[in-house]
Amino acid sequence: TVTLTVPEGYRLKDGGGEAKTSCAYGRFVRKETQAGRVITVEEEAQVSQARVPVKDYEAFGQFAGEADLLQLRDVLLVK
């Protein structure tokens, strides 16, 4: 969890929201909210302690790549 205090008059572009991805071996959720001048970014990741069979490598890799992209998402502000 990260909290940011932004200058007066700024707000999250598109109002924030939630983005998530999942697969049989885990899930990742990112939430962006704003209350007044305080923006909160919360991320939650869960990965099962399990062996990933070769046949599931592609799906697991896609999940990991999507989670990485969600973490890289910029927090955009507008005045």
Order of alpha helices (4+ residues) and beta strands (2+ residues): beta-beta-beta-beta-beta-alpha-beta
